[in-house]
Amino acid sequence: MKRFDVVSLLMVSMATALMGTSPATGEFVFGEPQNLGSPINTPSWDWKLVISPDNLQMYVNSDRPGGLGYFDIWCSTRERPDEPWGPLVNLQEINGPYNESYPCFSADGLTLYFSDWYTWNTAGDRPGGIGDHDLWMRTRSNTDLPWGPPVNLGAIVNSPAGEVSPCISEDGRGLLFASKRSGGLGDYDLWMSTRSGLESNWGTPVNLGPAVNSGGYDAETWLSPDGLALLFSSNRPGGMGSYDLYLTNRRSQDAPWSPPVNLGPTVNTSNGEGTPSVSPDLKTLYFISDRPGGFGSWDIYEVPITPILDFNGDGKVAIADLTRLIESWGQDDPTTDVGPAPWGDGKVDAADLEVLMSAWGQEVSDSTLIAHWTLDENEGLIAYDAVGDNDGAVMGTPAWQPASGKVGGAMQFDGATLITANSVLSPADGPFSVLAWVKGGVPRQTIVSQEDGANWLMAGALDGTLATELVAPAGRIAASPLISGVPITDGLWHRVVFTWDGSNRRLYVDDALAAEDGQSSLANCSGGLNIGCGKDMAPGSFWSGLIDDVRIYRRVVTP
């Protein structure tokens, strides 16, 4: 069995579909988080990492020995982006006996924003402050000159209640931060102040509202360069640990923010995660965590961000995916909006084509693929799951066809044989897709089903057209199966697909939409999976023909 390193999923389109909003960014997955190790991490608190816009300076916030105050800003440099980082050096021109925390840089690298976070040092508050902890900035006229003195951002941005974690927009006209000021929803809330020009004064901060903020701690922000994606840390109810990372997005800078989505495992754990930032090339997420196995109380971790380029779910980037992208050309289609990678920019264009072609012809690892029975075996009573632990047991007499499949080998089902596996998912949990290649079969026979649940893919009872019995939970009105008008029992190979995005059921035959309808929920079921027979193993439901390459994705594929 093959295991992929990519183990944690965030799929913006999936989450926003469930919440009734439309995503502003493309679909992507997170890889396995890695501790950055020594000397970046120490036994002290290593609190935040941020990369300068030119990708030549790495700034780390830490209270490690050798600093001038409680929390200092340390810097590592390199001559070119492809070189390794040099040693971390305390920025004595910036640091002092007070706290310097949450560094954030303007796009031109000429303004440094920071917070004198908390008062955990014997020197007391920084002179000239307004509250317990304020937002400050330092400027310089070019990147070769030293930084100027710290300047408080003033009484409009700062308040007596305290402000932390500043984040400046790429155009320099929006300042996002966290504050406990009056008018919020609870502990720290996220606020935004704007200005008309770079020399203008900051306007009155606006609370991001209950769609984003909670009654708990909402702070430690990162804003994407286009201003459409926002990462932050929160201890709101329903999380996985003490503090989790969340993402919210919007379709334009004038549009409202969508409800935040928890980044899920393994980015978040039962411990705490915070201070997210993303590399200038948008390919790496940095964050802190106090999870076990670190060097100190809080360590810095990195995780790759990879756009989903296998649009149609066949395991490779090829002509079908290019065709899908061309069909979306010029449109705001989140399923193919992958450039600049991984976030997208609201329009399918040359940037997306460039990202797609960078992976052309490659087989891809995709953590949204949660089960994959290739059915390429030569012998035996086990159908191996290529991506996980859901190996299937063959019940009956297997007839492996190693040279007769559509993708490698296949299994010949004789109308009495089936494959059983443990539960993969509950249809009620969220968007998913199930795909298979089939040849043969007769009406009423089933390709994939769930015990005590529904027939997921089947040949319709009347004329052998593709159908599904995945329906809404039982209610006053009986839910109806979805039946296509496309026959699949004509003795030819067909690729059959069911998808549910949280709002709509769809059936595809040979990558063409065959049927769809609205469906806002599906019935819950935790039963095991059957390949080659119906949910209750009824006579007449067993498949007689070939089945190959059965895949289940926890996302919506787009054939």
C-alpha positions in Angstrom: 0.0 0.0 0.0 1.2 3.4 -0.9 1.0 6.3 1.6 1.2 9.9 0.7 3.0 12.6 2.7 0.1 15.0 2.1 -2.2 14.3 5.0 -4.1 17.5 5.7 -6.8 19.1 3.6 -8.3 22.5 3.2 -10.6 22.8 0.3 -12.1 26.3 0.2 -14.7 25.4 -2.4 -16.0 22.5 -0.3 -16.2 24.5 2.9 -17.8 27.6 1.3 -20.3 25.5 -0.6 -21.5 24.1 2.7 -21.8 27.6 4.1 -23.7 29.0 1.1 -21.0 31.3 -0.1 -18.8 31.2 -3.2 -15.0 30.9 -2.9 -12.6 33.6 -3.9 -9.7 31.2 -4.3 -8.9 27.9 -5.9 -8.7 24.5 -4.4 -5.5 23.4 -2.7 -4.2 21.0 -0.1 -1.7 21.3 2.7 1.3 19.0 3.1 2.8 17.5 6.2 3.9 20.2 8.7 7.7 20.1 9.5 9.4 21.6 12.5 12.0 24.1 11.2 14.5 22.8 13.8 17.6 24.5 15.2 18.7 27.2 15.0 15.3 28.7 14.0 13.6 27.0 17.0 15.1 27.0 20.5 13.9 26.0 24.0 12.5 29.6 24.2 9.3 30.9 22.7 9.8 31.3 18.9 6.8 33.2 18.2 6.5 34.1 14.5 8.3 33.8 11.2 7.8 36.2 8.3 9.7 36.4 5.0 10.4 39.8 3.5 8.7 40.6 0.1 12.0 40.2 -1.8 12.5 36.7 -0.2 15.9 37.6 1.1 15.3 38.3 4.8 13.7 36.0 7.3 12.4 37.6 10.5 11.8 35.6 13.6 10.1 36.8 16.8 11.6 35.2 19.9 12.5 35.7 23.5 15.6 33.5 23.2 18.8 34.4 25.1 20.9 37.2 23.7 18.1 39.7 23.1 17.7 43.2 24.4 14.2 42.9 25.8 11.5 40.3 26.4 10.5 39.6 22.8 12.9 40.7 20.0 13.0 40.5 16.3 15.8 38.4 14.8 16.8 38.3 11.2 18.5 35.8 8.8 19.6 36.9 5.3 20.7 35.4 2.0 21.9 36.8 -1.3 19.5 34.9 -3.5 16.1 33.2 -3.0 17.6 29.8 -3.9 20.4 30.0 -1.3 20.2 28.7 2.3 19.4 31.1 5.1 22.3 32.5 7.2 22.4 32.6 11.0 19.8 34.6 12.9 21.1 37.9 14.2 19.4 40.2 16.7 18.3 43.4 15.1 19.7 45.8 17.7 18.7 48.8 15.6 15.1 47.8 16.0 15.0 46.0 19.4 15.3 47.6 22.8 14.3 46.9 26.4 10.6 46.8 25.4 8.7 44.2 23.4 8.9 44.0 19.6 6.4 41.4 18.4 4.4 40.4 15.3 6.6 42.0 12.7 4.9 42.9 9.4 6.4 44.6 6.3 5.0 46.8 3.6 5.2 45.5 0.1 8.2 47.8 -0.7 10.0 46.7 2.5 10.3 50.3 3.7 7.9 50.2 6.6 8.0 47.7 9.5 4.8 47.4 11.6 5.0 45.7 15.0 3.3 45.5 18.4 4.8 46.0 21.8 2.8 42.9 22.8 2.0 42.6 26.5 4.1 44.0 29.3 6.0 40.9 30.4 9.3 42.7 31.0 10.8 44.7 33.8 11.3 47.8 31.6 7.5 48.5 31.5 5.6 50.0 28.7 7.3 51.7 25.8 7.2 55.5 26.3 4.6 57.3 24.1 2.1 54.5 24.1 -1.6 54.8 24.4 -2.7 51.4 25.8 -1.3 48.2 27.4 0.2 47.3 24.0 0.1 49.4 20.9 0.9 49.2 17.2 4.1 51.0 16.0 6.0 51.4 12.9 9.5 52.1 11.7 10.4 53.4 8.3 13.4 53.8 6.0 13.9 55.5 2.6 15.5 52.5 1.0 16.4 48.9 2.0 20.1 49.7 2.4 19.5 52.3 5.1 18.9 51.7 8.8 15.4 51.9 10.3 14.1 55.1 11.8 12.8 55.5 15.3 9.6 53.8 16.4 6.4 55.8 15.7 3.2 55.1 17.5 0.3 54.7 15.0 -1.8 57.1 17.1 -5.1 57.2 19.0 -7.3 56.3 16.0 -5.7 52.9 15.5 -4.5 52.3 19.0 -6.8 52.4 22.1 -6.4 52.0 25.8 -7.6 48.4 25.5 -4.6 47.2 23.5 -3.8 46.2 19.9 -1.7 43.3 18.5 -0.7 41.5 15.3 -0.7 44.2 12.6 -1.0 43.1 8.9 -0.7 45.7 6.1 -2.3 45.1 2.7 -0.1 45.0 -0.4 -1.3 48.4 -1.6 -0.6 49.9 1.9 -4.1 51.2 2.3 -5.5 48.6 4.6 -4.3 47.8 8.1 -5.7 44.6 9.7 -5.1 44.0 13.4 -6.6 42.6 16.6 -7.9 44.6 19.5 -9.9 44.3 22.7 -11.4 47.8 22.3 -15.1 48.4 23.0 -17.5 47.5 20.3 -16.1 44.0 19.8 -17.7 40.7 20.3 -15.6 39.2 23.0 -11.9 38.9 23.8 -9.7 40.1 20.9 -11.5 40.8 17.6 -10.2 41.5 14.1 -10.5 45.1 12.9 -9.6 46.9 9.7 -8.5 50.5 9.3 -8.1 52.0 5.8 -6.7 55.2 4.3 -7.1 56.9 0.9 -3.4 57.1 0.2 0.0 56.2 1.6 0.5 59.7 3.1 -3.1 59.9 4.5 -4.2 59.3 8.0 -5.7 56.0 9.1 -9.4 55.9 9.3 -11.6 54.7 12.2 -11.1 50.9 12.5 -14.1 48.8 11.5 -14.8 45.5 13.2 -14.9 42.6 10.8 -18.2 41.5 12.4 -19.8 38.3 13.6 -19.3 36.5 10.3 -15.5 36.5 11.1 -15.1 37.3 14.8 -16.3 35.2 17.7 -16.7 35.6 21.4 -13.2 34.3 21.9 -9.7 35.3 20.8 -9.4 36.2 17.2 -6.0 37.6 16.2 -2.6 36.9 14.6 -3.4 37.6 11.0 -2.0 37.2 7.5 -3.6 38.8 4.5 -3.0 37.5 0.9 -1.5 40.0 -1.6 -4.8 40.3 -3.4 -6.6 41.0 -0.1 -9.1 38.1 -0.7 -7.8 35.5 1.7 -7.2 36.0 5.4 -5.6 33.5 7.9 -5.8 34.0 11.6 -5.7 32.2 15.0 -8.7 31.7 17.2 -9.9 29.7 20.3 -13.5 29.8 19.3 -15.8 26.9 20.1 -15.7 23.9 17.8 -11.9 23.9 17.2 -9.5 21.1 17.6 -7.2 22.5 20.3 -6.5 25.5 22.5 -6.0 27.7 19.4 -6.6 26.8 15.8 -5.8 28.4 12.4 -8.8 29.5 10.3 -9.2 30.9 6.9 -11.9 33.3 5.5 -12.1 34.8 2.0 -14.1 37.2 -0.1 -14.8 37.6 -3.8 -13.5 41.2 -3.9 -12.2 43.8 -1.6 -15.6 45.3 -1.4 -17.4 42.0 -0.7 -18.1 40.6 2.8 -15.9 37.9 4.3 -17.1 34.4 4.3 -17.5 32.4 7.5 -14.1 31.2 8.7 -13.0 27.6 7.9 -10.9 25.6 10.3 -7.7 24.4 8.5 -8.3 21.0 10.0 -5.8 18.2 10.8 -2.8 18.0 10.6 -2.3 21.8 10.5 -4.3 22.1 13.6 -3.9 19.7 16.5 -5.2 19.2 20.0 -2.5 21.6 21.1 -2.3 25.2 19.9 -1.5 26.9 16.6 -1.0 30.5 15.8 0.8 33.4 14.0 0.2 32.2 10.4 2.1 33.7 7.5 2.7 32.6 3.9 5.9 32.9 1.8 6.1 35.5 -0.9 5.7 32.8 -3.6 2.5 31.6 -1.8 3.8 28.0 -1.6 4.6 27.6 2.1 2.6 28.3 5.2 4.4 29.1 8.4 2.8 28.9 11.9 3.7 28.2 15.5 2.6 25.3 17.6 3.2 23.9 21.1 2.5 20.3 19.9 4.7 17.5 21.2 8.1 16.9 19.7 9.2 20.5 19.5 12.3 22.3 20.8 10.6 24.5 23.3 7.2 25.9 24.4 6.3 27.2 21.0 8.1 26.3 17.8 7.8 27.4 14.2 6.6 25.0 11.6 6.3 25.1 7.8 3.9 23.2 5.5 3.8 23.2 1.7 0.6 24.5 -0.1 -0.2 22.7 -3.3 -2.9 23.6 -5.8 -5.2 20.8 -7.0 -4.4 20.4 -10.7 -6.0 17.0 -11.2 -9.4 18.6 -11.9 -11.1 15.4 -13.2 -9.7 13.0 -10.5 -7.9 10.5 -12.6 -4.6 10.8 -10.8 -2.6 12.7 -13.4 -2.3 16.2 -15.0 -3.2 15.6 -18.7 -5.3 16.7 -21.6 -8.6 16.3 -19.7 -7.5 18.9 -17.2 -6.3 21.2 -19.9 -9.6 20.9 -21.6 -11.4 21.7 -18.3 -9.3 24.8 -17.9 -9.9 26.0 -21.4 -13.6 25.6 -20.9 -13.4 28.0 -17.9 -11.1 30.5 -19.7 -11.9 34.1 -18.7 -14.4 33.0 -16.0 -14.3 33.2 -12.3 -14.2 29.4 -11.8 -12.6 28.4 -8.5 -12.3 24.7 -9.6 -9.7 25.8 -12.2 -8.5 29.1 -10.8 -5.1 27.9 -9.5 -2.7 30.7 -10.6 -0.9 32.4 -9.1 -0.5 29.2 -7.2 -2.1 28.1 -5.0 -4.7 30.8 -4.2 -5.9 31.9 -7.7 -6.9 35.4 -8.5 -10.6 35.3 -9.4 -10.1 34.7 -13.2 -9.0 31.7 -15.3 -6.2 33.0 -17.5 -2.6 32.6 -18.5 -1.5 32.4 -14.9 -3.6 29.3 -14.4 -2.3 27.7 -17.6 1.3 28.3 -16.5 0.6 26.5 -13.2 -1.1 23.6 -14.9 1.7 23.2 -17.4 4.3 23.1 -14.7 2.8 19.7 -13.6 2.0 18.5 -17.1 2.1 14.7 -17.5 2.9 14.1 -13.8 1.1 11.7 -11.5 0.0 13.7 -8.5 -0.5 13.0 -4.8 -3.8 14.4 -3.6 -4.9 14.2 0.0 -8.5 14.6 -1.0 -8.2 11.1 -2.5 -9.2 9.1 0.6 -9.6 5.7 -1.0 -8.4 4.1 -4.3 -8.9 0.6 -5.3 -6.9 0.2 -8.5 -8.0 -3.5 -8.9 -4.7 -4.3 -10.6 -4.0 -7.4 -8.5 -3.1 -10.7 -10.2 -4.3 -13.0 -7.6 -5.6 -13.3 -4.0 -8.6 -12.3 -2.0 -7.6 -8.7 -1.2 -8.2 -5.6 -3.2 -5.6 -3.2 -1.9 -6.4 0.5 -1.2 -3.5 2.4 -2.8 -3.8 5.5 -0.5 -4.9 4.2 2.9 -5.9 1.4 5.1 -9.2 0.4 3.5 -8.1 -2.8 1.8 -11.1 -4.7 0.5 -11.9 -8.3 1.1 -13.1 -10.3 -2.0 -16.2 -12.4 -1.2 -16.7 -15.1 -3.8 -14.5 -16.2 -6.6 -12.2 -13.4 -7.8 -11.4 -13.2 -11.6 -8.6 -10.7 -11.8 -7.9 -9.4 -15.3 -4.4 -7.8 -15.1 -4.3 -7.0 -18.8 -8.0 -6.2 -19.5 -8.6 -3.0 -17.4 -9.2 0.5 -18.6 -6.4 1.7 -16.3 -4.1 -1.2 -15.8 -5.9 -4.3 -14.6 -9.5 -4.8 -13.6 -11.7 -7.3 -11.8 -14.4 -9.4 -13.6 -17.5 -9.7 -11.5 -19.7 -12.7 -12.1 -23.0 -11.6 -10.5 -22.2 -13.3 -7.2 -18.8 -11.8 -6.2 -18.3 -8.6 -4.3 -15.6 -6.6 -2.5 -16.2 -5.3 1.0 -14.2 -2.6 2.8 -14.5 -0.6 6.0 -16.4 2.7 6.1 -14.7 5.5 4.1 -17.0 8.4 4.9 -20.5 9.3 5.7 -22.2 11.1 2.8 -23.6 13.6 5.3 -20.2 14.9 6.3 -19.6 17.1 3.3 -18.8 17.3 -0.4 -17.3 14.1 -2.0 -17.0 12.2 -5.3 -17.0 8.6 -6.2 -15.6 7.4 -9.6 -15.2 4.1 -11.4 -14.6 2.6 -14.8 -17.2 -0.1 -15.7 -17.9 -2.4 -18.6 -20.9 -4.7 -18.9 -23.6 -5.0 -16.2 -27.4 -5.1 -16.6 -30.2 -3.0 -15.2 -30.6 -3.0 -11.3 -27.0 -4.0 -10.8 -24.8 -1.9 -8.5 -21.2 -0.6 -8.8 -20.6 0.9 -5.4 -22.9 1.0 -2.3 -22.8 1.5 1.4 -24.0 -1.1 3.8 -27.2 0.1 5.7 -27.0 3.2 3.5 -27.5 3.8 -0.2 -26.5 2.6 -3.6 -23.9 5.2 -4.7 -23.5 4.2 -8.3 -25.8 1.8 -10.1 -27.4 0.9 -13.4 -31.0 2.1 -13.4 -33.8 -0.5 -13.0 -35.5 0.3 -16.3 -32.9 0.8 -19.0 -29.5 0.5 -17.4 -28.8 4.2 -17.3 -26.5 5.6 -14.6 -28.3 6.3 -11.3 -27.7 7.0 -7.7 -29.8 6.5 -4.6 -27.8 8.9 -2.4 -30.7 11.1 -1.1 -31.6 13.5 1.7 -32.5 12.2 5.2 -35.9 10.7 5.6 -38.6 13.4 6.0 -42.2 14.1 5.2 -41.5 14.1 1.5 -39.8 11.0 0.1 -36.5 11.8 -1.5 -36.0 10.6 -5.1 -33.0 8.9 -6.6 -31.1 10.8 -9.4 -31.4 9.0 -12.7 -29.5 9.9 -15.9 -30.6 9.3 -19.4 -27.2 7.8 -20.4 -27.0 3.9 -20.5 -23.9 2.3 -19.1 -24.8 -1.4 -19.8 -24.0 -1.5 -23.5 -20.8 -3.6 -23.2 -18.5 -0.6 -23.6 -16.1 1.0 -21.1 -17.6 4.0 -19.3 -16.3 6.3 -16.6 -19.1 6.9 -14.1 -18.9 9.6 -11.5 -21.2 10.9 -8.7 -20.4 14.2 -7.0 -22.1 16.2 -4.2 -20.9 19.7 -3.4 -23.2 20.4 -0.5 -25.9 21.8 -2.7 -26.2 19.7 -5.8 -26.0 16.1 -6.9 -24.4 15.4 -10.2 -23.9 12.3 -12.4 -21.3 12.1 -15.1 -20.8 9.5 -17.8 -17.5 9.6 -19.8 -16.7 13.1 -18.4 -20.0 14.5 -19.6 -22.7 15.8 -17.2 -25.6 13.2 -17.4 -27.9 14.5 -14.6 -28.1 17.0 -11.8 -30.4 18.4 -9.2 -30.4 20.4 -6.0 -29.7 18.5 -2.8 -28.8 20.4 0.3 -28.1 17.4 2.5 -27.5 13.6 2.3 -28.5 11.0 4.8 -25.9 10.0 7.4 -24.4 6.5 7.2 -21.3 4.9 8.8 -21.6 1.5 7.1 -18.9 -0.3 5.2 -18.4 0.0 1.5 -19.4 -2.6 -1.1 -17.9 -2.8 -4.6 -19.9 -4.9 -7.1 -23.2 -5.2 -5.2 -26.1 -3.3 -3.6 -26.4 -2.0 -0.1 -28.3 -5.0 1.2 -26.7 -7.6 -1.1 -30.0 -8.4 -2.6 -30.2 -10.8 -5.5 -30.0 -9.0 -8.8 -27.9 -6.2 -7.4 -24.5 -8.0 -8.0 -22.5 -6.6 -10.9 -21.8 -8.9 -13.9 -19.0 -7.3 -15.8 -15.7 -5.5 -15.3 -15.0 -2.8 -12.7 -11.7 -0.8 -12.6 -10.1 2.1 -10.7 -12.6 2.9 -8.0 -11.8 6.3 -6.4 -13.4 8.3 -3.6 -12.4 11.9 -3.1 -13.3 14.2 -0.2 -13.9 17.0 -2.8 -15.8 17.6 -5.9 -14.0 16.5 -9.1 -14.9 18.2 -12.3 -14.8 15.8 -15.2 
